[in-house]
Amino acid sequence: MAAASSPDSDSGLAESNEANSKWLDAHYDPMANIHTFSACLALADLHGDGEYKLVVGDLGPAGKHPRLKVLKGPTVLAENPLPALPAAAAAFLMEEQHETRTPALALASGPCVYIYKNLRPYFKFSLPPLSLNPLEQDLWNQAKEDRIDPLTLKEMLEGIREKAEVPLSVQSLRFLHLELSEMEAFVNQHKSKTIKRQTVITTMITLKKNLADEDAVSCLVLGTENKEILVLDPEAFTILAKMNLPSVPVFLEVSGQFDVEFRLAAACRNGNIYILRRDSKRPKYCIELSSQPVGLVRVHKILVVGSTQDSLHGFTHKGKKLWTVQMPAAILTMNLLEQRSRGLQAVMAGLANGEVRIYRDKALLNIIRTPDAVTSLCFGRYGREDNTLVMTTRGGGLIIKILKRTAVFVESTGEVGPPPAQATKLNVPRKTRLYVDQTLREREAGTAMHRSFQTDLYLLRLRAARAYVQALESSLSPVSATAWEPLKLHAVVQGLGPTFKLTLHLQNTSTVRPVTGLLICFLYNEALYALPRAFFKVPLLVPGLSYPLETFVESLSNKGISDIIKVNHPLVLLGRWDLGEVSKGKYGQGPQGLQGGAMVTAQLRPPLSLSLQQSPSGLSLRSVQTSRLGLCREQRAGVQVYAPTPWHLLHRYWCSGKARVHPC
């Protein structure tokens, strides 16, 4: 087996030996039954005797039976049940200078923060309730009076959830997820209770109040599901500051003091990191990530973010990206490693392949291999050892390692600092005589050159504006310029000949109004082309959709003669014909005075029209035109429309369905 080992395995063995040389294996219990993540781990001197304990917010197996556990060494010292799953745990000093400096323990669970002193319940802070939906409250009042049945209640609550701006309460959401057989019992149990809509805590961290000392008083900073950040007073537990975010915060990092100046970074569920300052109610900077964040750690003045793309990113507090390191596996958890005796701060990342990697900036310092994937990390003073690493695994195991006092982290790669290519001198060519003369010319005639450039720029803008106006006046654009007919029409020609496939794409560019009653016909020279279908009745045009209309064109000429094929819709009905100027004569004034055989000139709405022309290489789009004038003759029951020859005979159409169309 030793003879068959590869160089990769040898390097991995060397890395493992190097890791073992820096760490002492203090304890490993694969059956500790601890299921948690890094935010729910804290090391604190809870009794003020210099003996640091491990505080664990345990989720419980399969997320059931959450508990607060306090460990002294490898044994459980205290254990208390929790009403909801824990979100974060932190130890902080909540009183001013006294003889005994005993920190308090804060555990965020659901909508509350539970404060413990000396492992005894001390205070419970609840988030302020949110406003209820009045329709939801009225429905539950009706259910309380037995005026609606559970099935009707479910249907109406689902309608409120889809349309209302105010979200439903937890009670209503739980009711909507029940089966039909469980609804009645749920309503009977909860109809007498008062409905409350309350948000929950997603993350928590501590912020020094007025001093930067290690034993200074700290405030609690809470991130809520309601897209808010709250700063609590450490003594009265009132809300000192409230800040709003565009999304729900999941990770928080803070630096500074609340009474002086602080900077807060919040990684949110929308994949962005927002930076807030002391007096800002809204984010000052935004860092947009390409994937969801899985961890956020502040190392000195750099924000290190782990993403779901198996990579670590370094950013400044203003959002500038400094570096990126790719991981060999998915990142499960992250935390800070701070060795105060040597002034070292690094990032610990637990990977799905059972490795814990330690980085300073983008330089790899150490690799720790564990029997199972690590889900939570915590580094600090435990017991009476200053540098202790506590890890919990995916299977519920507990691993405790102690950093040797003689251990020195050495960068394993030379990736820190500028790349070697930066020191390479560029082969810049020497200045030629032409370059020098041109530079002198620009210095002497700089004003004239600038004026000439501005003149040409103005001429270019003028020509573009004239071309745009000309396109609007001659309807050369495939998009209608008027709001009366919001249409877009373009043609696609396929084939090499003599038979071509012509596809028209008609689109309604309006936002809300559909278009109906449109007709499209092809006007062409029958001696040169033959179309099996030259008339279309357009269906109702829904806004935003493109409707393809297909036909075939056959070229009859073998001499390469080409002509224009016009595409337009000649009949646009406005309820009845929208007649324009009517010729006044012996037939009377207006349509009611017309007699049989009277010719009337009607001004129709300008439809879009495409012109196609045949070239030696095939049929091509030539121009877009507008057909404005038509000839019509009014009779008693309808309208007869005449199209000048040699246009193709239009299909029959009229208001009542019996009109005739003839060539004149």
C-alpha positions as CSV (number, residue, x, y, z in Angstrom):
1,M,0.0,0.0,0.0
2,A,2.9,2.3,0.8
3,A,4.5,1.6,-2.5
4,A,1.4,2.4,-4.4
5,S,0.9,5.8,-2.8
6,S,0.7,8.7,-5.3
7,P,2.3,12.2,-4.9
8,D,-1.1,13.6,-4.2
9,S,-1.6,11.3,-1.2
10,D,1.9,12.1,0.0
11,S,1.1,15.8,-0.1
12,G,-2.2,15.2,1.7
13,L,-0.4,13.2,4.4
14,A,2.1,16.0,4.8
15,E,-0.7,18.5,5.2
16,S,-2.4,16.3,7.8
17,N,0.9,15.9,9.7
18,E,1.3,19.7,9.6
19,A,-2.2,20.2,11.0
20,N,-1.6,17.7,13.8
21,S,1.6,19.4,14.7
22,K,-0.2,22.6,15.4
23,W,-3.3,21.2,17.2
24,L,-3.8,19.0,20.2
25,D,-6.7,16.6,20.2
26,A,-8.5,17.4,23.4
27,H,-11.8,15.7,23.0
28,Y,-13.9,13.9,20.4
29,D,-17.4,12.5,21.0
30,P,-19.2,11.3,17.9
31,M,-22.4,10.7,20.0
32,A,-22.6,14.1,21.8
33,N,-26.0,14.7,20.1
34,I,-25.3,18.4,19.4
35,H,-27.0,19.8,16.3
36,T,-26.3,23.5,15.8
37,F,-24.5,26.1,13.7
38,S,-21.9,28.7,14.3
39,A,-24.2,31.5,15.3
40,C,-25.6,29.4,18.2
41,L,-22.2,28.7,19.7
42,A,-20.6,31.1,22.3
43,L,-17.8,30.9,24.9
44,A,-18.3,32.9,28.0
45,D,-17.3,33.1,31.7
46,L,-20.8,32.8,33.0
47,H,-19.9,32.7,36.7
48,G,-17.0,35.2,36.7
49,D,-14.5,32.6,38.0
50,G,-12.3,32.6,35.0
51,E,-13.6,29.2,33.8
52,Y,-15.1,29.7,30.4
53,K,-18.1,27.6,29.4
54,L,-19.5,26.6,26.0
55,V,-23.0,27.8,25.3
56,V,-24.9,25.8,22.7
57,G,-28.3,26.6,21.2
58,D,-29.1,23.0,20.2
59,L,-31.7,22.6,17.4
60,G,-32.3,19.0,18.5
61,P,-32.5,15.9,16.2
62,A,-34.5,16.7,13.1
63,G,-35.2,20.2,14.4
64,K,-37.4,18.9,17.3
65,H,-37.0,19.5,21.0
66,P,-34.6,22.5,20.9
67,R,-32.6,23.1,24.1
68,L,-30.1,25.4,25.6
69,K,-27.0,23.5,26.7
70,V,-24.1,24.7,28.7
71,L,-20.9,22.6,28.6
72,K,-18.0,22.6,31.0
73,G,-15.2,20.7,29.3
74,P,-16.8,17.7,27.6
75,T,-19.7,17.4,30.1
76,V,-23.1,19.1,30.0
77,L,-23.4,21.5,33.0
78,A,-27.0,22.7,32.4
79,E,-29.8,22.1,30.0
80,N,-33.0,24.1,29.5
81,P,-35.8,23.5,26.9
82,L,-36.6,26.3,24.4
83,P,-40.1,27.2,23.0
84,A,-38.7,27.6,19.5
85,L,-35.7,26.9,17.4
86,P,-32.7,29.1,18.4
87,A,-31.4,31.7,15.9
88,A,-28.3,33.0,17.7
89,A,-26.5,33.0,21.0
90,A,-24.2,35.7,22.5
91,A,-22.5,36.6,25.7
92,F,-22.4,40.3,26.7
93,L,-21.9,42.7,29.6
94,M,-25.1,44.6,30.3
95,E,-24.1,46.6,33.4
96,E,-21.6,49.4,34.1
97,Q,-18.4,49.0,36.1
98,H,-19.0,46.8,39.2
99,E,-16.8,44.6,41.3
100,T,-18.1,41.4,39.7
101,R,-17.9,41.3,35.9
102,T,-20.3,38.5,35.2
103,P,-21.5,38.5,31.5
104,A,-25.1,37.8,30.6
105,L,-26.2,35.2,28.1
106,A,-28.6,36.2,25.3
107,L,-30.4,33.6,23.2
108,A,-32.6,34.6,20.3
109,S,-35.4,32.2,19.6
110,G,-38.5,32.9,17.6
111,P,-39.7,36.5,18.3
112,C,-38.0,36.7,21.7
113,V,-34.5,37.2,23.2
114,Y,-34.1,35.3,26.4
115,I,-31.5,36.8,28.9
116,Y,-29.8,34.6,31.4
117,K,-27.6,35.6,34.4
118,N,-25.8,32.9,36.3
119,L,-27.6,30.4,34.2
120,R,-31.0,31.6,35.5
121,P,-33.7,33.4,33.5
122,Y,-33.3,37.1,34.0
123,F,-35.3,38.9,31.3
124,K,-37.4,38.2,28.2
125,F,-37.5,40.7,25.3
126,S,-40.2,40.3,22.7
127,L,-40.2,42.0,19.3
128,P,-43.0,44.7,18.9
129,P,-46.1,43.2,17.2
130,L,-47.0,44.1,13.7
131,S,-50.2,45.5,12.3
132,L,-52.9,42.9,11.4
133,N,-54.8,42.6,8.2
134,P,-58.3,43.8,9.0
135,L,-59.9,41.3,6.6
136,E,-58.1,38.4,8.3
137,Q,-59.2,39.6,11.7
138,D,-62.8,39.9,10.5
139,L,-62.7,36.3,9.2
140,W,-61.5,34.9,12.5
141,N,-64.2,36.9,14.3
142,Q,-66.8,35.3,12.0
143,A,-65.3,31.9,12.7
144,K,-65.4,32.6,16.4
145,E,-69.2,33.3,16.1
146,D,-69.6,30.2,13.9
147,R,-70.9,32.2,10.9
148,I,-68.5,30.6,8.4
149,D,-67.3,27.0,8.1
150,P,-63.6,26.0,8.0
151,L,-63.6,25.4,4.2
152,T,-64.9,28.9,3.5
153,L,-62.4,30.3,5.9
154,K,-59.6,28.6,4.1
155,E,-60.7,29.8,0.6
156,M,-61.0,33.4,1.8
157,L,-57.7,33.3,3.6
158,E,-56.0,32.0,0.4
159,G,-57.5,34.9,-1.5
160,I,-56.2,37.4,1.1
161,R,-52.7,35.8,1.0
162,E,-52.5,36.2,-2.8
163,K,-53.7,39.8,-3.1
164,A,-53.2,41.6,0.3
165,E,-50.1,43.7,0.9
166,V,-50.1,42.9,4.7
167,P,-49.0,39.2,5.2
168,L,-51.1,36.8,7.1
169,S,-50.4,35.9,10.7
170,V,-48.7,32.6,11.8
171,Q,-52.0,31.2,12.9
172,S,-53.6,31.7,9.5
173,L,-50.6,30.3,7.7
174,R,-50.6,27.2,9.9
175,F,-54.3,26.8,9.2
176,L,-53.8,26.9,5.4
177,H,-51.3,24.0,5.6
178,L,-53.7,21.7,7.4
179,E,-55.7,18.8,5.8
180,L,-59.5,19.0,5.6
181,S,-59.9,16.6,8.5
182,E,-57.8,18.7,10.8
183,M,-59.3,22.2,10.0
184,E,-62.3,22.0,12.3
185,A,-60.4,21.0,15.3
186,F,-57.8,23.7,14.7
187,V,-60.5,26.4,14.4
188,N,-62.2,25.2,17.6
189,Q,-58.9,25.4,19.4
190,H,-57.7,28.8,18.2
191,K,-60.9,30.8,17.5
192,S,-61.0,32.1,21.1
193,K,-57.4,33.2,21.0
194,T,-56.3,36.7,19.9
195,I,-54.6,36.9,16.6
196,K,-51.1,38.3,16.6
197,R,-48.8,39.0,13.8
198,Q,-45.2,39.0,15.0
199,T,-41.9,38.7,13.2
200,V,-39.1,36.5,14.3
201,I,-35.4,37.0,14.8
202,T,-33.1,35.7,12.1
203,T,-29.6,36.7,13.4
204,M,-28.0,38.5,16.4
205,I,-24.7,40.0,17.2
206,T,-23.2,42.3,19.9
207,L,-22.0,45.9,19.5
208,K,-19.9,47.8,22.0
209,K,-21.8,50.7,23.5
210,N,-19.3,53.5,24.2
211,L,-15.9,51.8,24.8
212,A,-13.8,49.4,22.7
213,D,-12.4,47.5,25.6
214,E,-12.9,43.7,25.9
215,D,-14.9,44.1,29.1
216,A,-17.0,47.0,28.0
217,V,-20.8,47.1,27.9
218,S,-22.4,45.9,24.7
219,C,-25.7,46.3,22.9
220,L,-27.6,43.6,21.2
221,V,-28.1,44.0,17.4
222,L,-31.0,41.9,16.0
223,G,-32.0,41.1,12.4
224,T,-35.6,40.3,11.9
225,E,-37.8,38.6,9.3
226,N,-39.5,41.9,8.8
227,K,-36.4,43.3,7.0
228,E,-35.3,45.4,10.0
229,I,-32.3,45.8,12.2
230,L,-32.9,46.7,15.8
231,V,-30.3,47.9,18.4
232,L,-31.3,47.2,22.0
233,D,-30.2,49.1,25.1
234,P,-28.2,46.7,27.4
235,E,-29.9,47.8,30.6
236,A,-33.5,48.8,29.8
237,F,-33.8,46.6,26.7
238,T,-35.5,49.3,24.7
239,I,-35.0,49.9,21.0
240,L,-32.2,52.5,20.6
241,A,-32.1,52.4,16.8
242,K,-34.1,50.9,13.9
243,M,-32.8,50.4,10.4
244,N,-34.6,49.1,7.3
245,L,-33.2,46.8,4.7
246,P,-34.4,45.8,1.2
247,S,-34.3,42.1,2.2
248,V,-34.2,39.8,5.2
249,P,-30.8,39.8,7.0
250,V,-29.2,36.4,7.7
251,F,-25.6,37.4,8.7
252,L,-24.4,40.4,10.6
253,E,-21.0,41.9,11.2
254,V,-20.4,45.1,13.1
255,S,-17.4,47.3,14.2
256,G,-17.1,50.4,16.3
257,Q,-19.2,51.7,19.2
258,F,-22.8,52.7,19.2
259,D,-22.4,56.1,21.0
260,V,-19.4,57.1,18.9
261,E,-19.4,55.6,15.4
262,F,-20.1,52.1,14.0
263,R,-20.4,50.4,10.7
264,L,-22.7,47.4,10.2
265,A,-22.7,44.9,7.4
266,A,-25.7,42.7,6.7
267,A,-25.8,39.8,4.3
268,C,-29.4,39.3,3.1
269,R,-31.4,36.6,1.3
270,N,-31.5,38.5,-2.0
271,G,-27.7,37.8,-2.4
272,N,-26.6,41.3,-1.5
273,I,-24.6,42.7,1.4
274,Y,-25.6,46.2,2.7
275,I,-23.4,48.5,4.7
276,L,-25.0,50.9,7.2
277,R,-23.5,53.7,9.3
278,R,-24.5,55.2,12.6
279,D,-27.1,57.7,11.6
280,S,-28.3,56.0,8.4
281,K,-31.8,54.6,8.2
282,R,-31.1,53.1,4.8
283,P,-28.0,51.2,3.5
284,K,-25.1,53.4,2.4
285,Y,-23.3,50.8,0.2
286,C,-24.4,47.6,-1.5
287,I,-22.3,44.7,-2.5
288,E,-24.0,42.5,-5.1
289,L,-22.9,38.9,-5.0
290,S,-23.3,36.4,-7.9
291,S,-24.7,33.8,-5.5
292,Q,-26.2,33.4,-2.1
293,P,-24.0,34.0,0.9
294,V,-23.3,31.2,3.4
295,G,-21.2,33.1,5.8
296,L,-19.9,36.6,6.7
297,V,-16.8,37.3,8.8
298,R,-14.9,40.6,9.3
299,V,-11.2,40.4,9.4
300,H,-9.7,43.7,10.4
301,K,-11.2,46.0,7.7
302,I,-12.0,43.3,5.2
303,L,-15.4,41.6,4.8
304,V,-14.9,37.9,3.9
305,V,-18.0,36.3,2.4
306,G,-18.5,32.7,1.6
307,S,-20.9,31.9,-1.3
308,T,-22.8,28.9,-2.6
309,Q,-20.4,28.9,-5.6
310,D,-17.8,27.2,-3.3
311,S,-15.6,30.3,-3.0
312,L,-14.5,33.0,-0.5
313,H,-14.5,36.7,-1.5
314,G,-12.8,39.6,0.1
315,F,-14.5,43.1,0.0
316,T,-13.8,46.5,1.5
317,H,-16.5,48.3,3.5
318,K,-17.2,50.3,0.4
319,G,-17.9,47.3,-1.8
320,K,-14.6,47.0,-3.7
321,K,-13.7,43.4,-4.4
322,L,-10.2,42.5,-3.3
323,W,-9.7,38.8,-4.0
324,T,-11.4,35.4,-4.5
325,V,-10.4,32.0,-3.4
326,Q,-12.0,28.8,-4.8
327,M,-12.8,26.0,-2.4
328,P,-12.5,22.3,-3.2
329,A,-16.0,21.6,-1.8
330,A,-19.1,23.4,-0.6
331,I,-18.8,25.8,2.4
332,L,-21.0,24.7,5.3
333,T,-20.0,27.2,8.0
334,M,-17.5,30.1,8.7
335,N,-16.2,31.9,11.7
336,L,-13.3,34.0,13.0
337,L,-10.0,32.7,14.4
338,E,-8.4,35.4,16.6
339,Q,-5.1,34.6,18.3
340,R,-4.6,37.7,20.5
341,S,-1.1,36.7,21.7
342,R,0.3,36.9,18.1
343,G,-2.2,39.5,16.7
344,L,-3.5,37.0,14.2
345,Q,-6.9,37.1,12.6
346,A,-8.0,34.6,10.1
347,V,-11.1,33.0,8.6
348,M,-12.1,29.4,9.3
349,A,-14.3,27.6,6.7
350,G,-15.8,24.2,7.3
351,L,-16.2,22.3,4.0
352,A,-18.5,19.5,3.0
353,N,-15.6,17.2,2.3
354,G,-14.7,17.1,6.1
355,E,-12.0,19.8,5.9
356,V,-11.6,23.0,8.0
357,R,-9.5,25.5,6.1
358,I,-7.9,28.5,7.7
359,Y,-7.1,31.6,5.5
360,R,-5.5,34.9,6.1
361,D,-6.7,37.0,3.3
362,K,-6.4,34.6,0.4
363,A,-3.4,32.7,1.8
364,L,-4.0,29.2,3.1
365,L,-2.5,28.8,6.6
366,N,-3.7,25.4,7.7
367,I,-6.0,22.5,6.9
368,I,-7.7,20.4,9.6
369,R,-9.3,17.1,8.6
370,T,-12.3,15.8,10.6
371,P,-14.1,12.4,10.6
372,D,-17.4,14.1,9.5
373,A,-18.4,17.4,7.9
374,V,-18.2,20.3,10.3
375,T,-21.4,22.4,10.7
376,S,-20.3,24.9,13.4
377,L,-17.1,26.5,14.5
378,C,-16.1,28.5,17.5
379,F,-12.6,29.7,18.5
380,G,-11.6,31.3,21.8
381,R,-11.0,30.7,25.5
382,Y,-12.5,27.5,26.8
383,G,-11.9,26.4,30.3
384,R,-8.6,27.9,31.0
385,E,-7.0,27.5,27.6
386,D,-6.9,30.7,25.5
387,N,-6.8,29.1,22.0
388,T,-9.4,26.4,21.8
389,L,-11.3,25.3,18.7
390,V,-14.7,23.8,19.2
391,M,-16.4,22.1,16.3
392,T,-19.7,20.2,15.9
393,T,-20.3,17.7,13.1
394,R,-23.2,16.9,10.8
395,G,-23.9,13.7,12.7
396,G,-24.1,15.5,16.1
397,G,-20.5,14.9,17.2
398,L,-18.3,17.3,19.3
399,I,-14.6,17.9,18.5
400,I,-12.4,20.1,20.7
401,K,-8.8,21.0,19.7
402,I,-6.3,23.1,21.4
403,L,-3.8,25.2,19.5
404,K,-0.2,24.6,20.7
405,R,1.5,27.6,22.3
406,T,4.5,27.0,19.9
407,A,2.4,26.8,16.8
408,V,3.1,29.5,14.2
409,F,0.9,29.8,11.1
410,V,3.0,30.1,7.9
411,E,1.5,31.0,4.6
412,S,1.7,27.9,2.4
413,T,1.5,29.8,-0.9
414,G,2.9,33.0,-2.2
415,E,-0.5,34.4,-3.3
416,V,-0.4,37.3,-0.9
417,G,0.6,40.7,-2.3
418,P,0.8,41.9,-5.9
419,P,1.2,39.2,-8.6
420,P,4.7,38.7,-10.1
421,A,3.5,40.0,-13.5
422,Q,3.1,43.4,-11.9
423,A,6.9,43.8,-11.5
424,T,7.5,43.0,-15.2
425,K,8.5,46.0,-17.2
426,L,6.4,46.7,-20.2
427,N,8.1,47.1,-23.6
428,V,6.9,50.6,-24.3
429,P,8.0,51.8,-27.8
430,R,10.0,55.0,-28.1
431,K,8.3,58.2,-29.1
432,T,8.6,58.8,-32.9
433,R,8.9,62.1,-34.7
434,L,5.4,61.8,-36.0
435,Y,4.1,61.4,-32.4
436,V,5.9,64.5,-31.2
437,D,4.7,66.6,-34.1
438,Q,1.2,65.5,-33.5
439,T,1.4,66.4,-29.8
440,L,2.7,69.8,-30.6
441,R,-0.1,70.3,-33.2
442,E,-2.7,69.4,-30.6
443,R,-1.2,71.8,-28.1
444,E,-1.2,74.7,-30.6
445,A,-4.5,74.1,-32.3
446,G,-6.4,72.5,-29.4
447,T,-9.2,75.0,-29.4
448,A,-9.8,74.8,-33.2
449,M,-9.8,71.0,-33.1
450,H,-12.3,71.0,-30.3
451,R,-14.6,73.4,-32.1
452,S,-14.4,71.3,-35.3
453,F,-15.2,68.2,-33.3
454,Q,-18.2,69.9,-31.7
455,T,-19.4,71.1,-35.1
456,D,-19.3,67.6,-36.6
457,L,-21.1,66.2,-33.6
458,Y,-23.9,68.8,-33.9
459,L,-24.2,68.0,-37.6
460,L,-24.4,64.3,-36.8
461,R,-27.2,64.9,-34.3
462,L,-29.0,67.1,-36.8
463,R,-28.9,64.5,-39.5
464,A,-30.0,61.8,-37.2
465,A,-33.0,63.9,-36.1
466,R,-33.9,64.7,-39.7
467,A,-33.7,61.0,-40.6
468,Y,-35.9,60.2,-37.6
469,V,-38.5,62.8,-38.6
470,Q,-38.5,61.6,-42.2
471,A,-39.0,58.0,-41.0
472,L,-42.0,59.1,-39.0
473,E,-43.5,61.1,-41.8
474,S,-43.1,58.4,-44.4
475,S,-43.9,55.5,-42.0
476,L,-40.6,53.8,-42.8
477,S,-40.5,52.4,-39.3
478,P,-42.0,48.9,-38.7
479,V,-43.4,50.3,-35.4
480,S,-46.5,52.6,-35.5
481,A,-45.7,56.1,-34.3
482,T,-49.3,56.8,-33.2
483,A,-51.0,55.6,-30.1
484,W,-54.2,55.0,-32.1
485,E,-52.9,51.9,-33.7
486,P,-50.0,50.5,-31.4
487,L,-48.7,47.9,-33.9
488,K,-45.4,46.4,-34.8
489,L,-45.0,44.6,-38.1
490,H,-41.9,42.9,-39.6
491,A,-41.5,40.3,-42.4
492,V,-39.2,37.3,-42.7
493,V,-38.4,35.9,-46.2
494,Q,-37.1,32.3,-46.5
495,G,-36.1,30.4,-49.6
496,L,-33.9,30.8,-52.7
497,G,-36.7,30.8,-55.3
498,P,-38.7,30.6,-57.3
499,T,-40.9,29.8,-54.3
500,F,-40.4,31.8,-51.1
501,K,-42.0,31.5,-47.7
502,L,-43.1,34.9,-46.4
503,T,-43.8,35.1,-42.6
504,L,-45.3,38.3,-41.1
505,H,-44.9,38.9,-37.4
506,L,-47.6,41.2,-36.1
507,Q,-47.4,42.5,-32.5
508,N,-49.6,44.7,-30.4
509,T,-47.3,47.2,-28.6
510,S,-50.0,48.5,-26.3
511,T,-49.8,47.8,-22.6
512,V,-53.5,47.1,-21.8
513,R,-55.7,47.6,-24.9
514,P,-56.2,44.7,-27.3
515,V,-56.6,45.3,-31.0
516,T,-59.4,43.7,-33.0
517,G,-60.9,43.9,-36.5
518,L,-57.7,44.0,-38.5
519,L,-57.4,42.7,-42.0
520,I,-54.1,42.1,-43.9
521,C,-53.7,41.7,-47.6
522,F,-50.8,41.4,-50.1
523,L,-50.9,43.9,-53.0
524,Y,-48.7,42.7,-55.9
525,N,-48.3,42.4,-59.6
526,E,-50.2,39.2,-60.7
527,A,-48.0,39.0,-63.8
528,L,-44.9,38.5,-61.7
529,Y,-46.0,36.8,-58.5
530,A,-48.5,34.3,-57.4
531,L,-49.7,34.0,-53.8
532,P,-52.0,31.1,-52.8
533,R,-53.2,33.1,-49.8
534,A,-53.1,36.9,-50.2
535,F,-55.6,37.8,-47.5
536,F,-55.6,37.3,-43.7
537,K,-58.2,38.1,-41.1
538,V,-56.1,38.9,-38.0
539,P,-57.4,37.5,-34.7
540,L,-57.6,39.5,-31.5
541,L,-54.1,40.9,-30.7
542,V,-53.2,40.5,-27.1
543,P,-50.7,43.1,-25.9
544,G,-47.1,41.9,-25.9
545,L,-47.6,38.7,-28.0
546,S,-46.2,38.2,-31.5
547,Y,-48.6,36.6,-34.0
548,P,-47.0,34.9,-37.1
549,L,-48.9,34.9,-40.4
550,E,-47.4,32.7,-43.1
551,T,-47.9,32.5,-46.9
552,F,-45.9,31.4,-50.0
553,V,-44.8,33.6,-52.9
554,E,-44.0,32.1,-56.3
555,S,-42.1,34.1,-58.9
556,L,-43.6,33.7,-62.4
557,S,-41.0,35.6,-64.3
558,N,-38.0,33.8,-65.7
559,K,-36.3,37.1,-66.7
560,G,-35.4,38.2,-63.2
561,I,-37.9,41.0,-63.2
562,S,-38.9,42.2,-59.7
563,D,-41.6,44.3,-58.3
564,I,-42.9,45.5,-54.9
565,I,-45.2,43.4,-52.8
566,K,-47.1,45.6,-50.4
567,V,-48.5,44.3,-47.1
568,N,-51.2,46.4,-45.5
569,H,-54.6,46.2,-43.9
570,P,-56.9,48.4,-46.1
571,L,-60.1,48.0,-44.2
572,V,-60.1,49.5,-40.7
573,L,-63.6,49.6,-39.3
574,L,-64.5,52.2,-36.7
575,G,-67.9,50.7,-35.8
576,R,-69.1,52.1,-39.1
577,W,-66.9,53.8,-41.7
578,D,-65.0,56.8,-40.4
579,L,-65.6,59.0,-43.4
580,G,-63.5,62.1,-43.9
581,E,-64.1,64.9,-46.3
582,V,-67.2,64.1,-48.4
583,S,-67.5,65.7,-51.8
584,K,-70.4,68.1,-51.8
585,G,-72.6,68.0,-54.9
586,K,-76.1,67.2,-56.1
587,Y,-76.1,64.0,-54.1
588,G,-76.3,65.9,-50.8
589,Q,-74.1,66.6,-47.9
590,G,-72.9,63.5,-46.1
591,P,-73.6,59.8,-46.1
592,Q,-77.3,60.1,-45.5
593,G,-77.7,62.2,-48.6
594,L,-75.8,59.8,-50.9
595,Q,-77.5,58.1,-53.7
596,G,-76.6,54.9,-55.6
597,G,-73.4,55.3,-57.6
598,A,-72.0,58.2,-55.6
599,M,-68.2,58.2,-55.2
600,V,-66.9,59.4,-51.8
601,T,-63.3,59.9,-50.8
602,A,-62.7,58.5,-47.3
603,Q,-59.6,59.2,-45.2
604,L,-58.7,55.9,-43.4
605,R,-56.4,55.5,-40.4
606,P,-52.9,55.0,-41.6
607,P,-52.1,51.3,-41.3
608,L,-48.6,49.9,-41.3
609,S,-47.4,48.6,-44.6
610,L,-44.4,46.6,-45.7
611,S,-42.9,46.6,-49.2
612,L,-41.0,43.5,-50.4
613,Q,-38.9,43.5,-53.6
614,Q,-37.4,40.6,-55.4
615,S,-33.6,40.6,-56.1
616,P,-31.4,38.2,-58.1
617,S,-30.6,36.5,-54.7
618,G,-34.2,36.3,-53.5
619,L,-37.0,38.3,-52.0
620,S,-35.9,41.0,-49.7
621,L,-37.4,43.7,-47.5
622,R,-37.3,47.0,-49.4
623,S,-39.2,49.6,-47.4
624,V,-42.1,50.2,-45.1
625,Q,-44.9,52.4,-46.5
626,T,-48.3,53.7,-45.4
627,S,-51.5,53.3,-47.3
628,R,-53.8,56.2,-46.5
629,L,-56.4,56.7,-49.2
630,G,-59.2,54.3,-50.2
631,L,-62.3,54.6,-52.4
632,C,-65.6,53.5,-51.0
633,R,-69.2,53.8,-52.0
634,E,-72.0,53.8,-49.5
635,Q,-75.2,51.8,-50.1
636,R,-78.1,51.0,-47.8
637,A,-76.9,47.8,-46.3
638,G,-73.2,48.2,-46.4
639,V,-70.1,49.5,-48.1
640,Q,-68.4,48.4,-51.4
641,V,-64.7,49.0,-51.5
642,Y,-62.8,49.4,-54.8
643,A,-59.1,48.7,-55.1
644,P,-57.2,50.0,-58.2
645,T,-55.8,47.4,-60.6
646,P,-53.5,45.5,-60.9
647,W,-53.8,44.9,-57.1
648,H,-55.1,41.5,-56.1
649,L,-58.8,41.1,-55.5
650,L,-59.5,41.6,-51.9
651,H,-61.6,39.1,-50.0
652,R,-65.2,39.8,-49.2
653,Y,-65.8,41.8,-46.1
654,W,-68.4,44.2,-44.8
655,C,-70.1,45.3,-41.6
656,S,-72.9,42.8,-41.7
657,G,-70.9,40.2,-43.5
658,K,-72.4,40.7,-47.0
659,A,-70.2,43.4,-48.6
660,R,-68.6,43.0,-52.0
661,V,-65.1,44.0,-53.1
662,H,-64.3,44.6,-56.7
663,P,-61.4,46.0,-58.7
664,C,-61.9,49.2,-60.6
